[in-house]
Amino acid sequence: MTETAQPATSPFVAGPQDGLALWYLDVLKLVKAPAARTGGQMSVAEEVLPEGSSPPLHVHRREDEALYLLEGRLTCQVDDQVLAASAGSFVWLPRNIPHTFRVDSPTARVLVLCVPGGFEAFFSDIGRPAARHTPPPASEEPPDLAAMARHARTYGVELLGPPMA
């Protein structure tokens, strides 16, 4: 059995306000551990989302995704299953399985882990630097889902359908 050498990484701590803060759609994403800091092994981000927030139905081809719900409630659609998650819940979203979720509380705070890392760069592509550590102000313009889908494909993610109603 041959082991693949991974780049060496250094231990680090990302404090409560540390990380790259981005706004995309209606979400604040605080990237705590980008792939560049973990030797590509994983990425970790904290997200703050308003009630009703829901990404388009999508599928990851390169990474597994996990959600740890710190605050709030989510309804998750994973393939043909509908799952409820509340604060303290862990949601496992293996690659190649379509999924989305919807925030069912006034806000939700979610720790998002991707293994391996790298997908966090997608949000730098489609988002913008956050002016503060809160979700962005409501947009007057609908999101450009066609542009989002083009960017997502470069990261091995396919947008399959609309967000959850």
Buried (B, 14 or more C-beta within 10 A) or exposed (E): EEEEEEEEEEEEEBEEEEBBBBBBBBBBBBBBBBBBBBBBBBBBBBBBBBBEBBBBBBBBEBBBBBBBBBBBBBBBBBEEEEEEBEBEBEBEBEBEBBBBBBBBBEBBBBBBBBBBBBBBBBBBBBBEEBEEEEBBEEEEEEBEEEEBBEBBEEBBBBBEEEBBE
